Amino acid sequence: MAYDLDNKLVVGVSSRALFDLTYENTIFEAEGVEAYCRYQIEHESEILNPGPGFPLVKALLDLNELPGREESVEVIIMSRNSPDSSLRVFNAIEHYGLNITRAVLASGASLAPYLSAFKTDLFLSAYEDDVQSAIDSNIAAGIICTDGLRTYDCDHQIRQIRIAFDGDAVLFSDESEQIFKEQGLEAFEENERRNANNPLKAGPFARFLTLLSKLQKNCTAEEAPIRTALVTSRCAPAHERVIRTLRAWNVRIDEVFFLGGVRKKEVLQAFGAHIFFDDQSLHTALASEVVPAARVPYRKKIPCDEAEEELDSS
């Protein structure tokens, strides 16, 4: 009988998102793929250090070990590495006791065709082209920051996973953000005030938030294994449309911060985010100094109404 991914939260993660391959990537950029592969093979016995996506991946896998819960999370390595150069990654996976048994090793080819094939719900990578392709296919994805925060405690047991999202162009479409960019704050606030009762259209992470809400189902905020937060630069009067949108979607979000220009970095640190998704590199770069962060590129191909249909059917 085929292994069924339909009822699981499927997370695709690149080797560079899961482990610290900073030095190895400099070899790739300076000397090319052959030198990179040679280095990996020569250092197969050296265990890689955890990377920015490690704490989140480990914690998500730990959800499968909770008593009374079926295995609900599947993590798949999705890498442009060749099979021959990938043993070092698998050695590190075994060393840290991560229950990751499936992989896509594309030998430099695009990973885009395989994301839908594996029914991926979230994709984390340091390679922008693959993340862009995922976003264009309406799959939640982020370009994980590999600069900034450097030390990851691989032994720490996370009691509650904390995931934070920006609003516009992440949970919601970028229509309102474009009004702000093109016409300014006053026009943006007037548009949001006028449309307060009209829900915002779904963004690339709307469906992912819905899936997280299902994992939180029947749990109190204190008992839930996952806690979510919206950390947005919006403030009154642009707050009402956000609240009514989340209500219309019937999704659970545990904390909301309307910052109105206050810096996000300190709020994310106080929240204790295990990852933060934002569309602006300024915000993710600052956030990555204190928490893992990933930038969400703008969608290029998928119309917003199709994203709405995906949300309605999830």
DRENVONU-949717 format. One record per residue (C-alpha): residue number from 1; residue in one letter; x, y, z. Coordinates in nm, 3 decimals, padded with zeros to 5 digits. Layout:
<atoms>
atom resi = NUM&resn = a&u = X&v = Y&w = Z
...
</atoms>
This chain:
<atoms>
atom resi = 1&resn = m&u = 00.000&v = 00.000&w = 00.000
atom resi = 2&resn = a&u = 00.137&v = 00.342&w = -00.096
atom resi = 3&resn = y&u = 00.244&v = 00.582&w = 00.179
atom resi = 4&resn = d&u = -00.026&v = 00.848&w = 00.213
atom resi = 5&resn = l&u = 00.072&v = 01.216&w = 00.254
atom resi = 6&resn = d&u = -00.284&v = 01.350&w = 00.221
atom resi = 7&resn = n&u = -00.355&v = 01.395&w = 00.592
atom resi = 8&resn = k&u = -00.012&v = 01.515&w = 00.697
atom resi = 9&resn = l&u = 00.151&v = 01.854&w = 00.726
atom resi = 10&resn = v&u = 00.430&v = 01.814&w = 00.469
atom resi = 11&resn = v&u = 00.737&v = 02.033&w = 00.516
atom resi = 12&resn = g&u = 01.007&v = 02.043&w = 00.249
atom resi = 13&resn = v&u = 01.341&v = 02.173&w = 00.372
atom resi = 14&resn = s&u = 01.667&v = 02.223&w = 00.186
atom resi = 15&resn = s&u = 01.994&v = 02.100&w = 00.333
atom resi = 16&resn = r&u = 02.116&v = 02.459&w = 00.362
atom resi = 17&resn = a&u = 01.806&v = 02.558&w = 00.559
atom resi = 18&resn = l&u = 01.836&v = 02.262&w = 00.794
atom resi = 19&resn = f&u = 02.214&v = 02.271&w = 00.851
atom resi = 20&resn = d&u = 02.483&v = 02.537&w = 00.857
atom resi = 21&resn = l&u = 02.647&v = 02.511&w = 00.515
atom resi = 22&resn = t&u = 02.779&v = 02.867&w = 00.508
atom resi = 23&resn = y&u = 03.140&v = 02.769&w = 00.441
atom resi = 24&resn = e&u = 03.044&v = 02.501&w = 00.191
atom resi = 25&resn = n&u = 02.833&v = 02.751&w = 00.000
atom resi = 26&resn = t&u = 03.132&v = 02.986&w = -00.033
atom resi = 27&resn = i&u = 03.320&v = 02.698&w = -00.200
atom resi = 28&resn = f&u = 03.028&v = 02.645&w = -00.437
atom resi = 29&resn = e&u = 03.010&v = 03.014&w = -00.529
atom resi = 30&resn = a&u = 03.387&v = 03.060&w = -00.569
atom resi = 31&resn = e&u = 03.494&v = 02.728&w = -00.722
atom resi = 32&resn = g&u = 03.182&v = 02.567&w = -00.862
atom resi = 33&resn = v&u = 02.977&v = 02.253&w = -00.812
atom resi = 34&resn = e&u = 03.263&v = 02.001&w = -00.859
atom resi = 35&resn = a&u = 03.470&v = 02.157&w = -00.583
atom resi = 36&resn = y&u = 03.164&v = 02.171&w = -00.357
atom resi = 37&resn = c&u = 03.083&v = 01.802&w = -00.415
atom resi = 38&resn = r&u = 03.444&v = 01.702&w = -00.361
atom resi = 39&resn = y&u = 03.455&v = 01.890&w = -00.030
atom resi = 40&resn = q&u = 03.133&v = 01.728&w = 00.091
atom resi = 41&resn = i&u = 03.255&v = 01.380&w = 00.008
atom resi = 42&resn = e&u = 03.594&v = 01.441&w = 00.171
atom resi = 43&resn = h&u = 03.422&v = 01.564&w = 00.491
atom resi = 44&resn = e&u = 03.140&v = 01.311&w = 00.515
atom resi = 45&resn = s&u = 03.246&v = 01.206&w = 00.865
atom resi = 46&resn = e&u = 03.230&v = 01.566&w = 00.997
atom resi = 47&resn = i&u = 02.887&v = 01.640&w = 01.144
atom resi = 48&resn = l&u = 02.725&v = 01.959&w = 01.024
atom resi = 49&resn = n&u = 02.604&v = 02.215&w = 01.278
atom resi = 50&resn = p&u = 02.233&v = 02.298&w = 01.298
atom resi = 51&resn = g&u = 02.113&v = 02.573&w = 01.065
atom resi = 52&resn = p&u = 01.833&v = 02.829&w = 01.092
atom resi = 53&resn = g&u = 01.553&v = 02.585&w = 01.011
atom resi = 54&resn = f&u = 01.675&v = 02.315&w = 01.251
atom resi = 55&resn = p&u = 01.484&v = 02.413&w = 01.568
atom resi = 56&resn = l&u = 01.153&v = 02.439&w = 01.380
atom resi = 57&resn = v&u = 01.201&v = 02.111&w = 01.194
atom resi = 58&resn = k&u = 01.303&v = 01.925&w = 01.510
atom resi = 59&resn = a&u = 01.005&v = 02.063&w = 01.700
atom resi = 60&resn = l&u = 00.761&v = 01.976&w = 01.421
atom resi = 61&resn = l&u = 00.892&v = 01.620&w = 01.412
atom resi = 62&resn = d&u = 00.854&v = 01.600&w = 01.789
atom resi = 63&resn = l&u = 00.478&v = 01.657&w = 01.743
atom resi = 64&resn = n&u = 00.462&v = 01.302&w = 01.609
atom resi = 65&resn = e&u = 00.586&v = 01.174&w = 01.946
atom resi = 66&resn = l&u = 00.315&v = 01.337&w = 02.157
atom resi = 67&resn = p&u = 00.099&v = 01.079&w = 02.337
atom resi = 68&resn = g&u = -00.244&v = 01.022&w = 02.190
atom resi = 69&resn = r&u = -00.162&v = 01.187&w = 01.856
atom resi = 70&resn = e&u = -00.120&v = 01.020&w = 01.521
atom resi = 71&resn = e&u = 00.187&v = 01.110&w = 01.318
atom resi = 72&resn = s&u = 00.077&v = 01.437&w = 01.162
atom resi = 73&resn = v&u = 00.400&v = 01.588&w = 01.026
atom resi = 74&resn = e&u = 00.623&v = 01.467&w = 00.742
atom resi = 75&resn = v&u = 00.956&v = 01.641&w = 00.675
atom resi = 76&resn = i&u = 01.127&v = 01.578&w = 00.342
atom resi = 77&resn = i&u = 01.477&v = 01.689&w = 00.243
atom resi = 78&resn = m&u = 01.445&v = 01.874&w = -00.089
atom resi = 79&resn = s&u = 01.787&v = 01.964&w = -00.219
atom resi = 80&resn = r&u = 01.973&v = 02.053&w = -00.538
atom resi = 81&resn = n&u = 02.258&v = 01.837&w = -00.408
atom resi = 82&resn = s&u = 02.353&v = 01.528&w = -00.603
atom resi = 83&resn = p&u = 02.296&v = 01.188&w = -00.442
atom resi = 84&resn = d&u = 02.673&v = 01.138&w = -00.426
atom resi = 85&resn = s&u = 02.731&v = 01.456&w = -00.225
atom resi = 86&resn = s&u = 02.435&v = 01.411&w = 00.010
atom resi = 87&resn = l&u = 02.569&v = 01.149&w = 00.252
atom resi = 88&resn = r&u = 02.706&v = 01.417&w = 00.483
atom resi = 89&resn = v&u = 02.355&v = 01.558&w = 00.523
atom resi = 90&resn = f&u = 02.208&v = 01.216&w = 00.597
atom resi = 91&resn = n&u = 02.486&v = 01.149&w = 00.849
atom resi = 92&resn = a&u = 02.391&v = 01.470&w = 01.029
atom resi = 93&resn = i&u = 02.022&v = 01.376&w = 01.023
atom resi = 94&resn = e&u = 02.106&v = 01.044&w = 01.188
atom resi = 95&resn = h&u = 02.342&v = 01.209&w = 01.437
atom resi = 96&resn = y&u = 02.072&v = 01.447&w = 01.562
atom resi = 97&resn = g&u = 01.804&v = 01.178&w = 01.570
atom resi = 98&resn = l&u = 01.575&v = 01.348&w = 01.320
atom resi = 99&resn = n&u = 01.306&v = 01.118&w = 01.181
atom resi = 100&resn = i&u = 01.357&v = 01.222&w = 00.819
atom resi = 101&resn = t&u = 01.356&v = 00.930&w = 00.578
atom resi = 102&resn = r&u = 01.246&v = 01.080&w = 00.246
atom resi = 103&resn = a&u = 01.440&v = 01.307&w = 00.013
atom resi = 104&resn = v&u = 01.447&v = 01.472&w = -00.328
atom resi = 105&resn = l&u = 01.805&v = 01.508&w = -00.459
atom resi = 106&resn = a&u = 01.788&v = 01.692&w = -00.789
atom resi = 107&resn = s&u = 02.157&v = 01.732&w = -00.886
atom resi = 108&resn = g&u = 02.122&v = 02.102&w = -00.964
atom resi = 109&resn = a&u = 01.783&v = 02.083&w = -01.133
atom resi = 110&resn = s&u = 01.483&v = 02.288&w = -01.024
atom resi = 111&resn = l&u = 01.283&v = 02.146&w = -00.733
atom resi = 112&resn = a&u = 00.961&v = 02.314&w = -00.848
atom resi = 113&resn = p&u = 00.804&v = 02.008&w = -01.020
atom resi = 114&resn = y&u = 00.844&v = 01.796&w = -00.709
atom resi = 115&resn = l&u = 00.684&v = 02.030&w = -00.455
atom resi = 116&resn = s&u = 00.331&v = 01.953&w = -00.571
atom resi = 117&resn = a&u = 00.417&v = 01.588&w = -00.633
atom resi = 118&resn = f&u = 00.500&v = 01.550&w = -00.263
atom resi = 119&resn = k&u = 00.197&v = 01.763&w = -00.161
atom resi = 120&resn = t&u = 00.424&v = 02.012&w = 00.012
atom resi = 121&resn = d&u = 00.253&v = 02.255&w = 00.252
atom resi = 122&resn = l&u = 00.563&v = 02.454&w = 00.353
atom resi = 123&resn = f&u = 00.898&v = 02.483&w = 00.177
atom resi = 124&resn = l&u = 01.209&v = 02.636&w = 00.334
atom resi = 125&resn = s&u = 01.519&v = 02.699&w = 00.127
atom resi = 126&resn = a&u = 01.804&v = 02.944&w = 00.085
atom resi = 127&resn = y&u = 01.767&v = 02.923&w = -00.295
atom resi = 128&resn = e&u = 01.542&v = 03.204&w = -00.418
atom resi = 129&resn = d&u = 01.442&v = 03.054&w = -00.754
atom resi = 130&resn = d&u = 01.295&v = 02.742&w = -00.592
atom resi = 131&resn = v&u = 01.110&v = 02.948&w = -00.331
atom resi = 132&resn = q&u = 00.973&v = 03.179&w = -00.601
atom resi = 133&resn = s&u = 00.847&v = 02.878&w = -00.798
atom resi = 134&resn = a&u = 00.676&v = 02.745&w = -00.487
atom resi = 135&resn = i&u = 00.505&v = 03.077&w = -00.418
atom resi = 136&resn = d&u = 00.393&v = 03.099&w = -00.782
atom resi = 137&resn = s&u = 00.238&v = 02.753&w = -00.738
atom resi = 138&resn = n&u = 00.049&v = 02.870&w = -00.428
atom resi = 139&resn = i&u = 00.272&v = 02.676&w = -00.187
atom resi = 140&resn = a&u = 00.380&v = 02.855&w = 00.130
atom resi = 141&resn = a&u = 00.754&v = 02.907&w = 00.105
atom resi = 142&resn = g&u = 01.029&v = 03.126&w = 00.243
atom resi = 143&resn = i&u = 01.391&v = 03.213&w = 00.164
atom resi = 144&resn = i&u = 01.547&v = 03.139&w = 00.498
atom resi = 145&resn = c&u = 01.801&v = 03.390&w = 00.630
atom resi = 146&resn = t&u = 02.140&v = 03.227&w = 00.663
atom resi = 147&resn = d&u = 02.300&v = 03.540&w = 00.811
atom resi = 148&resn = g&u = 02.230&v = 03.679&w = 01.155
atom resi = 149&resn = l&u = 02.152&v = 03.437&w = 01.436
atom resi = 150&resn = r&u = 02.417&v = 03.167&w = 01.437
atom resi = 151&resn = t&u = 02.384&v = 02.945&w = 01.746
atom resi = 152&resn = y&u = 02.107&v = 02.686&w = 01.755
atom resi = 153&resn = d&u = 02.059&v = 02.464&w = 02.058
atom resi = 154&resn = c&u = 01.999&v = 02.119&w = 01.911
atom resi = 155&resn = d&u = 01.927&v = 01.964&w = 02.254
atom resi = 156&resn = h&u = 01.660&v = 02.209&w = 02.368
atom resi = 157&resn = q&u = 01.312&v = 02.054&w = 02.380
atom resi = 158&resn = i&u = 01.059&v = 02.304&w = 02.249
atom resi = 159&resn = r&u = 00.739&v = 02.274&w = 02.452
atom resi = 160&resn = q&u = 00.535&v = 02.491&w = 02.220
atom resi = 161&resn = i&u = 00.622&v = 02.581&w = 01.859
atom resi = 162&resn = r&u = 00.584&v = 02.953&w = 01.793
atom resi = 163&resn = i&u = 00.533&v = 03.072&w = 01.435
atom resi = 164&resn = a&u = 00.495&v = 03.439&w = 01.346
atom resi = 165&resn = f&u = 00.365&v = 03.592&w = 01.022
atom resi = 166&resn = d&u = 00.357&v = 03.932&w = 00.863
atom resi = 167&resn = g&u = 00.017&v = 04.027&w = 00.722
atom resi = 168&resn = d&u = 00.011&v = 04.189&w = 00.378
atom resi = 169&resn = a&u = 00.178&v = 03.979&w = 00.103
atom resi = 170&resn = v&u = 00.217&v = 03.687&w = 00.348
atom resi = 171&resn = l&u = -00.112&v = 03.587&w = 00.514
atom resi = 172&resn = f&u = -00.306&v = 03.829&w = 00.295
atom resi = 173&resn = s&u = -00.267&v = 03.933&w = -00.067
atom resi = 174&resn = d&u = -00.046&v = 04.230&w = -00.151
atom resi = 175&resn = e&u = -00.329&v = 04.447&w = -00.293
atom resi = 176&resn = s&u = -00.345&v = 04.681&w = 00.005
atom resi = 177&resn = e&u = 00.033&v = 04.696&w = 00.032
atom resi = 178&resn = q&u = 00.055&v = 04.806&w = -00.330
atom resi = 179&resn = i&u = -00.185&v = 05.095&w = -00.254
atom resi = 180&resn = f&u = 00.047&v = 05.199&w = 00.029
atom resi = 181&resn = k&u = 00.355&v = 05.181&w = -00.197
atom resi = 182&resn = e&u = 00.196&v = 05.366&w = -00.488
atom resi = 183&resn = q&u = -00.030&v = 05.619&w = -00.313
atom resi = 184&resn = g&u = 00.099&v = 05.653&w = 00.042
atom resi = 185&resn = l&u = -00.022&v = 05.592&w = 00.398
atom resi = 186&resn = e&u = -00.328&v = 05.816&w = 00.382
atom resi = 187&resn = a&u = -00.470&v = 05.638&w = 00.076
atom resi = 188&resn = f&u = -00.391&v = 05.300&w = 00.230
atom resi = 189&resn = e&u = -00.573&v = 05.382&w = 00.555
atom resi = 190&resn = e&u = -00.871&v = 05.523&w = 00.368
atom resi = 191&resn = n&u = -00.893&v = 05.208&w = 00.156
atom resi = 192&resn = e&u = -00.881&v = 04.984&w = 00.464
atom resi = 193&resn = r&u = -01.140&v = 05.195&w = 00.646
atom resi = 194&resn = r&u = -01.372&v = 05.187&w = 00.345
atom resi = 195&resn = n&u = -01.330&v = 04.810&w = 00.305
atom resi = 196&resn = a&u = -01.329&v = 04.714&w = 00.672
atom resi = 197&resn = n&u = -01.618&v = 04.471&w = 00.619
atom resi = 198&resn = n&u = -01.466&v = 04.317&w = 00.305
atom resi = 199&resn = p&u = -01.224&v = 04.035&w = 00.391
atom resi = 200&resn = l&u = -00.875&v = 04.061&w = 00.253
atom resi = 201&resn = k&u = -00.787&v = 03.812&w = -00.020
atom resi = 202&resn = a&u = -00.575&v = 03.514&w = 00.074
atom resi = 203&resn = g&u = -00.197&v = 03.541&w = 00.053
atom resi = 204&resn = p&u = 00.058&v = 03.262&w = 00.007
atom resi = 205&resn = f&u = 00.050&v = 03.157&w = 00.374
atom resi = 206&resn = a&u = -00.327&v = 03.164&w = 00.426
atom resi = 207&resn = r&u = -00.370&v = 02.793&w = 00.362
atom resi = 208&resn = f&u = -00.071&v = 02.708&w = 00.584
atom resi = 209&resn = l&u = -00.228&v = 02.904&w = 00.870
atom resi = 210&resn = t&u = -00.549&v = 02.707&w = 00.816
atom resi = 211&resn = l&u = -00.356&v = 02.380&w = 00.844
atom resi = 212&resn = l&u = -00.191&v = 02.497&w = 01.165
atom resi = 213&resn = s&u = -00.535&v = 02.587&w = 01.301
atom resi = 214&resn = k&u = -00.642&v = 02.229&w = 01.241
atom resi = 215&resn = l&u = -00.343&v = 02.102&w = 01.439
atom resi = 216&resn = q&u = -00.448&v = 02.334&w = 01.723
atom resi = 217&resn = k&u = -00.806&v = 02.207&w = 01.717
atom resi = 218&resn = n&u = -00.954&v = 02.102&w = 02.052
atom resi = 219&resn = c&u = -00.657&v = 02.246&w = 02.242
atom resi = 220&resn = t&u = -00.658&v = 02.549&w = 02.468
atom resi = 221&resn = a&u = -00.406&v = 02.822&w = 02.394
atom resi = 222&resn = e&u = -00.192&v = 02.696&w = 02.684
atom resi = 223&resn = e&u = -00.209&v = 02.329&w = 02.581
atom resi = 224&resn = a&u = -00.175&v = 02.371&w = 02.204
atom resi = 225&resn = p&u = 00.154&v = 02.239&w = 02.062
atom resi = 226&resn = i&u = 00.168&v = 02.536&w = 01.821
atom resi = 227&resn = r&u = 00.113&v = 02.904&w = 01.897
atom resi = 228&resn = t&u = 00.080&v = 03.158&w = 01.616
atom resi = 229&resn = a&u = 00.118&v = 03.533&w = 01.594
atom resi = 230&resn = l&u = 00.049&v = 03.804&w = 01.339
atom resi = 231&resn = v&u = 00.316&v = 04.075&w = 01.358
atom resi = 232&resn = t&u = 00.217&v = 04.356&w = 01.125
atom resi = 233&resn = s&u = 00.307&v = 04.718&w = 01.063
atom resi = 234&resn = r&u = -00.063&v = 04.794&w = 01.038
atom resi = 235&resn = c&u = -00.233&v = 04.990&w = 01.315
atom resi = 236&resn = a&u = -00.572&v = 05.157&w = 01.367
atom resi = 237&resn = p&u = -00.770&v = 05.230&w = 01.153
atom resi = 238&resn = a&u = -00.628&v = 04.950&w = 00.934
atom resi = 239&resn = h&u = -00.670&v = 04.693&w = 01.211
atom resi = 240&resn = e&u = -01.041&v = 04.621&w = 01.175
atom resi = 241&resn = r&u = -01.020&v = 04.465&w = 00.830
atom resi = 242&resn = v&u = -00.754&v = 04.222&w = 00.953
atom resi = 243&resn = i&u = -00.964&v = 04.106&w = 01.247
atom resi = 244&resn = r&u = -01.275&v = 04.065&w = 01.033
atom resi = 245&resn = t&u = -01.075&v = 03.875&w = 00.770
atom resi = 246&resn = l&u = -00.945&v = 03.621&w = 01.023
atom resi = 247&resn = r&u = -01.297&v = 03.586&w = 01.157
atom resi = 248&resn = a&u = -01.433&v = 03.526&w = 00.807
atom resi = 249&resn = w&u = -01.166&v = 03.263&w = 00.742
atom resi = 250&resn = n&u = -01.256&v = 03.093&w = 01.073
atom resi = 251&resn = v&u = -00.889&v = 03.043&w = 01.158
atom resi = 252&resn = r&u = -00.722&v = 03.061&w = 01.493
atom resi = 253&resn = i&u = -00.438&v = 03.302&w = 01.554
atom resi = 254&resn = d&u = -00.322&v = 03.337&w = 01.913
atom resi = 255&resn = e&u = -00.153&v = 03.676&w = 01.926
atom resi = 256&resn = v&u = -00.173&v = 03.984&w = 01.706
atom resi = 257&resn = f&u = 00.060&v = 04.283&w = 01.716
atom resi = 258&resn = f&u = -00.043&v = 04.602&w = 01.535
atom resi = 259&resn = l&u = 00.290&v = 04.786&w = 01.547
atom resi = 260&resn = g&u = 00.230&v = 05.095&w = 01.337
atom resi = 261&resn = g&u = 00.599&v = 05.134&w = 01.252
atom resi = 262&resn = v&u = 00.744&v = 05.000&w = 01.578
atom resi = 263&resn = r&u = 01.035&v = 04.767&w = 01.500
atom resi = 264&resn = k&u = 00.940&v = 04.400&w = 01.479
atom resi = 265&resn = k&u = 01.267&v = 04.254&w = 01.604
atom resi = 266&resn = e&u = 01.208&v = 04.305&w = 01.976
atom resi = 267&resn = v&u = 00.847&v = 04.186&w = 01.958
atom resi = 268&resn = l&u = 00.951&v = 03.866&w = 01.781
atom resi = 269&resn = q&u = 01.219&v = 03.804&w = 02.040
atom resi = 270&resn = a&u = 00.968&v = 03.853&w = 02.321
atom resi = 271&resn = f&u = 00.719&v = 03.620&w = 02.148
atom resi = 272&resn = g&u = 00.996&v = 03.362&w = 02.112
atom resi = 273&resn = a&u = 00.933&v = 03.288&w = 01.744
atom resi = 274&resn = h&u = 01.089&v = 02.972&w = 01.607
atom resi = 275&resn = i&u = 01.041&v = 03.126&w = 01.264
atom resi = 276&resn = f&u = 00.907&v = 03.454&w = 01.125
atom resi = 277&resn = f&u = 00.777&v = 03.504&w = 00.771
atom resi = 278&resn = d&u = 00.779&v = 03.851&w = 00.613
atom resi = 279&resn = d&u = 00.789&v = 03.984&w = 00.257
atom resi = 280&resn = q&u = 01.034&v = 04.265&w = 00.334
atom resi = 281&resn = s&u = 01.406&v = 04.184&w = 00.351
atom resi = 282&resn = l&u = 01.458&v = 04.474&w = 00.593
atom resi = 283&resn = h&u = 01.232&v = 04.307&w = 00.849
atom resi = 284&resn = t&u = 01.367&v = 03.954&w = 00.801
atom resi = 285&resn = a&u = 01.730&v = 04.071&w = 00.819
atom resi = 286&resn = l&u = 01.673&v = 04.246&w = 01.152
atom resi = 287&resn = a&u = 01.456&v = 03.964&w = 01.286
atom resi = 288&resn = s&u = 01.718&v = 03.703&w = 01.197
atom resi = 289&resn = e&u = 01.952&v = 03.861&w = 01.450
atom resi = 290&resn = v&u = 01.731&v = 03.718&w = 01.728
atom resi = 291&resn = v&u = 01.503&v = 03.453&w = 01.572
atom resi = 292&resn = p&u = 01.506&v = 03.240&w = 01.255
atom resi = 293&resn = a&u = 01.339&v = 03.433&w = 00.972
atom resi = 294&resn = a&u = 01.242&v = 03.376&w = 00.610
atom resi = 295&resn = r&u = 01.151&v = 03.618&w = 00.333
atom resi = 296&resn = v&u = 00.839&v = 03.548&w = 00.127
atom resi = 297&resn = p&u = 00.876&v = 03.669&w = -00.235
atom resi = 298&resn = y&u = 00.582&v = 03.825&w = -00.416
atom resi = 299&resn = r&u = 00.365&v = 03.592&w = -00.615
atom resi = 300&resn = k&u = 00.409&v = 03.638&w = -00.990
atom resi = 301&resn = k&u = 00.168&v = 03.401&w = -01.158
atom resi = 302&resn = i&u = -00.119&v = 03.283&w = -00.940
atom resi = 303&resn = p&u = -00.427&v = 03.508&w = -00.936
atom resi = 304&resn = c&u = -00.564&v = 03.589&w = -00.592
atom resi = 305&resn = d&u = -00.905&v = 03.437&w = -00.669
atom resi = 306&resn = e&u = -00.737&v = 03.098&w = -00.722
atom resi = 307&resn = a&u = -00.571&v = 03.134&w = -00.383
atom resi = 308&resn = e&u = -00.916&v = 03.200&w = -00.235
atom resi = 309&resn = e&u = -01.046&v = 02.879&w = -00.388
atom resi = 310&resn = e&u = -00.751&v = 02.688&w = -00.236
atom resi = 311&resn = l&u = -00.833&v = 02.837&w = 00.106
atom resi = 312&resn = d&u = -01.202&v = 02.753&w = 00.078
atom resi = 313&resn = s&u = -01.125&v = 02.391&w = -00.009
atom resi = 314&resn = s&u = -00.870&v = 02.331&w = 00.269
</atoms>
